[in-house]
């Protein structure tokens, strides 16, 4: 049995193996490089085709191919085939871009020098064609290899003329022309290198600025989306270019269209923009959006040139500001009034009791009875005010329950007519929607009682003077519950103060009814607002339906 061969280990007594170097990554040239190479190859094909066809058609009237016409035509045909093959290699992007560029420019030099030789040498002028090829090669390669190509062209031209001098009795004096032509090659290469260098620097600067602009645009988008105010960017034609999410929350969702005009999105805001462009110093009333139940204020800031002036519109949520102001007022007011209310109830009860006892005595005259009645009425008013103040502290104690809105309204109207001692025909109920809602039943009863009592106070007391309607809301999943009357309505000067605490026009009112009604609506996820009408008053409660 033959023993296995013994392999001597390398020096050091251990077998070692060197890991292979990873292959160098291939540079991925952008599409612009390949596109330029494609255009250059098209130029090459056009030159070769023109030379071949011109020689074949015109014949000896041209100097091209004057020394060896068959060689000239064959060289042009080979040049055409070379250019045609170039289209295939460029489309396949194989071999790599630098290799293809070197092959193609070297082919240009070879074929043009061959055609120059077939046409009688330097005197034919065909050497000038290489100037365009060298310039194009320098620009396409971004300045790389330009001097190499110029050197290669100069050596090829000089060798061709030397060959003519040695074997075909060429003139020595044409060396000067060949030298000038070589100088032209180097000058063209240098200019192409300088232009390519400047173009590369411009491209890099443009790319850097594009990155900076993209970064700034991203930062602007983040700032816009994080702002508490709505932001809408409108161009000179009134087309919305940008809009943050806050603007859609305040004004409603924007339609997903290519060119959204501000007039189509929000006509009220567009009208204010038109008036602002006519008079930048003009003031504007708050903008109320029915869809979102938001009261907003618009502020316009011009951008761009005067001829192409765009506008940035800032939308401020006045509802939020008013709510914050009311909450601050409530906090400061509640701390004071809650304690006062508790302290007032005991002496107030004593006053009411004493007044009732005095009214029961038989010896009081008419004047005394009138004064006692005044005391009793004002004591009752104070008691109602104390109850309303204490009710403010219970606004957040909403216990929602699900019930049919139609059944609730029917039961409520029956109670209202019995307690207020009014005919049932005075109140008309119109229910186009009969959803189930989630609301604190006692809170909704309190809100409706306040609204209907105000309507009964100011209506004409005719059949149908008070209307209670329920309809599907503009926003999906909502129902609009309205209470309307045929009275004189609320004067425009007083509408802004309707929901302020302790604001009232009635001599016996506390001024807390509408304020408490709005507060309990918000505690139940609903909203209460006043709707302007030509006649009468309308209050609308927007409730989420199930």
C-alpha positions in Angstrom: 0.0 0.0 0.0 1.5 3.3 -1.1 1.7 5.9 1.6 0.1 9.3 0.9 2.5 12.0 -0.3 3.9 14.3 2.3 3.3 18.0 1.7 5.8 20.3 3.3 4.1 23.1 5.3 5.1 26.6 4.5 7.8 28.3 6.6 6.7 28.7 10.2 5.3 25.2 10.4 1.6 26.2 9.8 -0.5 26.2 6.7 -1.7 29.7 5.9 -4.0 31.0 3.3 -4.4 34.7 2.3 -8.0 35.7 1.8 -8.7 37.0 -1.7 -9.1 40.7 -2.0 -12.7 41.7 -2.6 -13.4 42.9 -6.1 -13.5 46.7 -6.5 -17.0 47.9 -6.7 -18.1 49.0 -10.1 -19.0 52.7 -10.4 -22.6 53.2 -11.3 -22.5 56.2 -13.7 -25.8 58.2 -13.9 -28.1 58.2 -16.8 -26.9 61.6 -18.0 -23.4 60.1 -18.8 -24.9 57.3 -20.9 -27.3 59.7 -22.6 -24.4 62.0 -23.6 -22.5 59.0 -24.9 -25.6 58.0 -26.9 -25.8 61.4 -28.5 -22.1 61.4 -29.3 -22.5 58.1 -31.0 -25.3 59.5 -33.1 -23.1 62.3 -34.2 -20.4 59.7 -35.1 -22.9 57.8 -37.2 -24.1 60.9 -39.0 -20.5 62.0 -39.9 -19.6 58.5 -41.3 -22.9 58.3 -43.3 -22.5 61.8 -44.8 -18.9 61.1 -45.8 -19.7 57.8 -47.4 -22.9 59.0 -49.2 -21.2 62.3 -50.3 -18.3 60.4 -51.9 -20.5 57.8 -53.5 -22.9 60.4 -55.0 -20.8 63.4 -55.8 -17.7 61.5 -56.8 -14.4 63.1 -57.7 -15.7 66.7 -57.2 -14.8 66.2 -53.6 -11.3 65.8 -52.3 -12.5 63.0 -50.0 -11.0 59.7 -51.2 -9.0 61.4 -53.9 -5.9 59.2 -53.3 -7.7 55.9 -52.7 -11.4 56.1 -53.3 -12.2 52.3 -52.6 -10.2 52.6 -49.3 -12.2 55.7 -48.3 -15.6 54.2 -49.0 -14.6 51.0 -47.2 -13.4 53.0 -44.2 -16.6 55.0 -44.1 -18.6 51.8 -44.2 -16.6 50.3 -41.4 -17.0 53.6 -39.5 -20.8 53.2 -39.9 -20.7 49.6 -38.7 -18.6 50.7 -35.7 -21.1 53.4 -34.8 -24.0 51.0 -35.2 -22.3 48.5 -32.8 -21.9 51.4 -30.4 -25.6 51.8 -30.0 -26.0 48.2 -28.9 -23.2 48.4 -26.3 -24.6 51.7 -25.0 -28.0 50.2 -24.6 -26.6 47.1 -22.8 -24.2 49.3 -20.8 -21.6 46.7 -21.3 -18.7 47.2 -21.1 -18.4 49.9 -18.5 -18.7 53.6 -19.3 -15.0 54.5 -19.2 -14.1 51.5 -21.4 -16.7 52.4 -24.0 -15.6 56.0 -24.1 -11.9 55.0 -24.7 -12.9 52.5 -27.4 -15.2 54.9 -29.2 -12.8 57.9 -29.2 -9.9 55.6 -30.2 -12.0 54.3 -33.0 -12.8 57.9 -34.1 -9.1 58.7 -34.2 -8.3 55.5 -36.1 -11.1 55.8 -38.7 -10.6 59.6 -39.3 -6.9 59.2 -39.8 -7.6 56.3 -42.2 -10.0 58.5 -44.2 -7.4 61.3 -44.0 -4.8 59.0 -45.5 -7.2 57.8 -48.3 -7.9 61.5 -49.2 -4.3 62.5 -49.6 -3.1 63.3 -46.1 -3.0 66.5 -44.1 -3.9 68.7 -47.0 -7.4 67.1 -47.3 -8.5 68.9 -44.1 -10.2 65.8 -42.6 -8.0 66.1 -39.5 -10.2 69.0 -38.4 -13.0 66.5 -37.8 -11.1 65.3 -34.7 -11.5 68.7 -33.1 -15.2 68.1 -32.6 -14.7 64.5 -31.4 -12.0 65.6 -28.9 -14.2 68.4 -27.5 -17.2 66.1 -27.2 -15.1 63.4 -25.5 -13.7 66.0 -23.0 -17.2 67.2 -22.1 -18.7 63.7 -21.8 -15.8 62.4 -19.7 -16.0 65.5 -17.4 -12.5 66.5 -18.3 -11.0 63.0 -17.8 -8.6 61.5 -20.4 -8.9 64.7 -22.6 -5.1 65.1 -22.8 -4.7 61.4 -23.5 -7.1 61.6 -26.4 -5.3 64.8 -27.7 -1.9 63.1 -27.5 -3.3 60.0 -29.2 -4.8 62.1 -32.1 -1.6 64.1 -32.5 0.6 61.0 -32.6 -1.7 59.3 -35.1 -1.7 62.4 -37.4 2.1 62.8 -37.3 2.6 59.0 -37.9 0.3 59.1 -40.9 2.2 62.0 -42.4 5.6 60.4 -41.6 4.3 57.3 -43.4 3.4 59.4 -46.5 6.8 61.1 -46.4 8.7 57.8 -46.2 6.8 55.7 -48.7 4.8 58.1 -50.9 7.0 61.1 -51.3 5.0 63.3 -49.0 6.1 66.9 -48.5 8.2 67.8 -45.5 6.6 71.3 -45.4 3.3 69.8 -44.3 4.8 68.9 -40.9 4.2 72.5 -39.9 0.5 72.0 -40.7 0.4 68.7 -38.8 2.0 70.5 -35.9 -0.5 73.3 -35.9 -3.2 70.7 -36.1 -1.8 68.9 -33.0 -1.6 72.2 -31.2 -5.3 72.6 -32.0 -6.0 69.2 -30.6 -4.4 70.1 -27.3 -6.0 73.5 -27.2 -9.4 71.9 -27.8 -8.7 69.3 -25.1 -7.7 72.0 -22.6 -10.8 74.1 -23.3 -13.0 71.0 -23.0 -11.3 70.1 -19.8 -11.9 73.6 -18.4 -15.5 73.7 -19.5 -16.1 70.2 -18.1 -14.5 71.2 -14.8 -16.7 74.3 -14.6 -19.8 72.2 -15.5 -19.0 69.6 -12.9 -18.6 72.3 -10.3 -21.9 73.8 -11.3 -23.6 70.4 -11.1 -22.1 69.7 -7.7 -23.3 73.1 -6.5 -26.7 72.5 -8.0 -26.9 69.1 -6.3 -25.8 70.6 -3.0 -28.4 73.3 -3.3 -31.0 70.7 -4.2 -30.2 68.8 -1.1 -30.3 72.0 1.0 -33.7 73.0 -0.5 -35.0 69.5 0.1 -33.8 69.7 3.7 -35.4 73.2 4.1 -38.6 72.0 2.6 -38.7 69.0 5.0 -38.0 71.4 7.9 -40.8 73.7 6.7 -43.2 70.8 6.4 -42.4 69.7 9.9 -42.8 73.2 11.3 -46.1 73.6 9.4 -47.5 70.3 10.7 -46.5 71.1 14.3 -48.1 74.6 14.3 -51.1 75.3 16.4 -52.5 77.6 13.7 -53.6 76.4 10.3 -51.4 77.3 7.4 -52.5 77.5 3.7 -50.1 78.6 0.9 -51.9 80.0 -2.1 -50.3 81.1 -5.4 -51.1 84.1 -7.5 -53.8 82.2 -9.4 -55.6 81.2 -6.2 -54.5 77.6 -6.2 -53.7 75.9 -2.9 -50.1 74.7 -3.0 -49.6 73.6 0.6 -51.8 73.0 3.6 -51.1 71.6 7.0 -53.3 69.2 9.0 -54.4 71.9 11.4 -56.0 73.9 8.6 -58.1 70.9 7.6 -59.1 70.5 11.2 -60.3 74.1 11.4 -61.9 74.4 7.9 -62.7 70.9 7.0 -61.0 68.2 4.9 -59.7 69.3 1.5 -60.7 67.5 -1.7 -58.0 65.3 -3.2 -57.7 67.1 -6.6 -54.7 68.2 -8.6 -55.4 71.9 -8.7 -57.5 72.9 -5.7 -58.7 76.5 -5.9 -59.3 78.3 -2.7 -62.7 79.4 -3.9 -63.7 75.8 -4.3 -62.4 74.8 -0.9 -63.7 77.7 1.2 -65.5 80.6 -0.5 -65.6 82.7 2.7 -61.8 82.6 3.0 -61.4 83.3 -0.7 -63.6 86.4 -0.4 -61.5 87.7 2.5 -58.4 87.1 0.4 -59.8 89.1 -2.5 -60.7 92.0 -0.2 -57.2 91.8 1.4 -55.5 92.1 -2.0 -57.6 95.2 -2.7 -56.9 96.7 0.7 -54.2 95.1 2.8 -55.2 97.2 5.8 -58.8 96.0 5.8 -60.1 94.2 8.9 -62.3 91.0 8.7 -65.0 89.5 10.7 -64.4 86.0 12.3 -65.0 83.1 9.9 -67.4 80.4 11.1 -67.3 77.0 9.5 -70.5 75.0 9.8 -68.7 71.7 9.0 -66.3 71.9 11.9 -68.2 74.3 14.2 -65.0 76.4 14.5 -64.7 80.2 14.6 -61.5 81.3 13.0 -59.6 84.4 12.1 -57.4 84.7 9.0 -54.1 86.6 8.6 -52.5 87.1 5.2 -48.8 87.4 4.5 -47.6 88.1 0.9 -44.7 86.1 -0.6 -42.9 86.3 -3.9 -42.7 89.2 -6.4 -45.4 91.7 -7.0 -46.2 90.2 -10.4 -46.4 86.6 -9.1 -47.4 87.3 -5.6 -48.5 84.3 -3.5 -50.0 84.4 -0.1 -49.5 82.5 3.1 -52.7 82.4 5.1 -52.6 81.8 8.9 -55.8 80.4 10.4 -56.2 81.1 14.1 -58.7 79.1 16.1 -60.8 81.7 17.9 -62.9 79.0 19.4 -59.9 77.6 21.3 -58.9 81.1 22.4 -62.4 81.8 23.6 -62.6 78.5 25.3 -59.3 79.1 27.1 -60.4 82.6 28.1 -63.7 81.2 29.4 -61.9 78.5 31.3 -59.6 81.0 32.9 -62.6 83.1 33.7 -64.4 80.1 35.1 -61.4 79.1 37.3 -61.1 82.5 38.8 -64.8 82.9 39.0 -65.5 79.5 40.4 -63.1 79.8 43.3 -64.9 82.9 44.4 -68.5 82.1 43.6 -68.5 78.4 44.9 -67.6 79.6 48.4 -69.9 82.5 48.2 -72.8 80.4 47.0 -72.6 78.0 50.0 -72.4 81.0 52.4 -75.4 82.7 50.8 -77.8 79.7 50.8 -78.3 79.7 54.6 -79.2 83.4 55.1 -81.2 83.3 51.8 -83.3 80.4 53.1 -84.0 82.4 56.3 -85.0 85.5 54.2 -87.4 83.3 52.1 -88.9 81.8 55.2 -89.4 85.1 56.9 -90.9 86.6 53.8 -93.4 83.8 53.5 -94.4 84.2 57.2 -94.9 87.9 56.7 -97.0 87.3 53.6 -99.3 85.1 55.6 -100.2 87.8 58.1 -103.6 89.4 57.6 -102.9 93.0 58.7 -100.5 94.0 55.9 -101.6 96.7 53.6 -101.2 96.8 49.9 -97.8 98.6 50.1 -96.4 96.1 52.5 -97.6 93.2 50.4 -96.0 94.7 47.3 -92.7 95.2 49.1 -92.8 91.6 50.5 -93.4 90.3 47.0 -90.4 92.2 45.7 -88.3 90.7 48.5 -89.6 87.2 47.7 -89.0 87.6 43.9 -85.4 88.8 44.3 -84.7 86.1 46.9 -85.9 83.5 44.4 -83.7 85.0 41.8 -80.7 84.8 44.1 -81.6 81.2 44.9 -81.6 80.3 41.1 -78.3 82.0 40.6 -76.8 80.1 43.5 -78.1 76.8 42.0 -76.6 77.7 38.6 -73.3 78.5 40.1 -73.2 75.3 42.0 -74.2 73.5 38.8 -71.1 74.7 37.1 -69.0 72.4 39.3 -70.9 69.4 38.1 -70.3 69.9 34.3 -67.6 67.3 34.1 -69.7 64.7 35.9 -71.4 63.5 32.7 -72.8 60.0 32.7 -73.5 59.2 29.1 -76.1 56.7 28.1 -77.5 55.6 24.8 -81.1 56.4 23.9 -83.3 57.2 20.9 -83.4 60.9 20.2 -87.0 60.8 18.9 -88.3 59.3 22.1 -86.4 61.8 24.2 -87.8 64.8 22.3 -91.4 63.5 22.4 -91.2 63.0 26.2 -89.4 66.4 26.7 -92.0 68.4 24.6 -94.8 66.8 26.7 -93.2 67.9 29.9 -92.4 71.3 28.6 -96.0 72.1 27.6 -97.3 70.8 30.9 -95.0 72.8 33.1 -95.0 76.0 31.0 -98.8 75.6 30.6 -98.7 76.2 26.8 -100.7 74.5 24.1 -99.0 71.6 22.4 -99.6 73.2 18.9 -97.2 76.0 19.9 -94.3 73.6 19.6 -93.7 71.8 16.3 -91.4 68.8 16.0 -89.7 67.9 12.7 -87.5 64.8 12.8 -85.9 63.9 9.4 -83.4 61.8 11.3 -84.1 59.4 14.2 -80.7 58.2 15.4 -79.6 56.9 18.7 -77.2 59.2 20.6 -74.8 59.0 23.5 -75.5 61.8 25.9 -76.1 62.4 29.6 -79.9 62.4 29.6 -80.2 64.9 32.4 -77.6 67.2 30.7 -79.5 67.1 27.4 -82.8 67.8 29.2 -81.1 70.8 30.9 -79.8 72.1 27.5 -83.2 71.7 25.8 -85.1 73.2 28.7 -82.9 76.3 28.6 -83.2 76.7 24.8 -86.9 76.1 24.6 -87.7 78.4 27.6 -85.8 81.2 25.8 -87.7 80.4 22.6 -91.1 80.5 24.4 -90.1 83.8 26.0 -89.4 85.6 22.6 -91.8 83.8 20.2 -95.1 85.1 18.9 -97.1 82.5 20.8 -98.7 81.2 17.6 -99.0 77.6 16.4 -95.6 76.4 15.3 -93.8 79.4 16.7 -91.2 77.1 18.3 -89.7 74.5 16.1 -87.5 71.5 17.2 -85.8 69.8 14.3 -83.4 66.9 14.1 -81.4 66.2 10.8 -78.3 64.4 9.8 -75.2 66.5 10.3 -72.8 67.8 7.7 -70.0 65.8 9.3 -70.5 62.0 9.1 -71.8 60.4 12.2 -73.5 63.5 13.6 -77.0 64.8 14.1 -78.0 68.4 14.3 -80.6 69.2 16.9 -82.0 72.7 16.5 -84.4 74.9 18.5 -85.9 77.8 16.5 -88.4 80.6 17.2 -90.2 83.2 15.1 -89.3 86.1 17.4 -87.2 89.2 16.8 -83.9 87.2 17.0 -80.7 88.3 18.7 -79.3 91.7 17.7 -76.0 91.5 15.9 -74.2 93.5 18.6 -75.2 91.0 21.3 -74.4 87.7 19.4 -70.7 87.7 20.4 -71.7 87.8 24.1 -74.5 85.1 24.0 -72.4 82.4 25.7 -70.5 84.6 28.2 -71.3 83.9 31.9 -73.6 86.4 33.6 -74.6 88.0 30.3 -78.4 88.5 30.1 -80.9 90.9 28.6 -83.8 89.7 30.8 -84.4 91.5 34.1 -85.0 88.2 36.0 -82.3 86.1 34.3 -79.0 85.0 35.8 -77.0 85.1 32.6 -75.7 81.5 33.1 -78.2 79.5 31.2 -76.6 79.5 27.7 -73.1 79.3 29.2 -74.0 76.2 31.3 -75.7 74.7 28.2 -72.6 75.0 26.1 -70.4 73.7 28.9 -72.5 70.6 29.4 -72.6 70.0 25.6 -68.8 70.1 25.5 -68.7 67.7 28.5 -70.7 65.2 26.4 -68.6 65.6 23.2 -71.2 67.9 21.5 -71.2 71.5 20.5 -73.8 74.3 20.9 -73.8 77.3 18.6 -76.0 80.2 17.4 -77.1 80.1 13.8 -77.8 83.4 12.0 -81.3 83.6 10.3 -83.2 86.3 8.6 -85.9 86.2 11.2 -86.0 84.6 14.6 -83.3 82.8 16.6 -81.8 79.3 16.1 -79.6 77.4 18.4 -78.0 74.2 17.1 -76.6 71.2 19.1 -74.4 68.9 17.1 -74.3 65.5 18.7 -72.5 62.4 17.7 -74.9 59.7 16.5 -74.5 55.9 16.7 
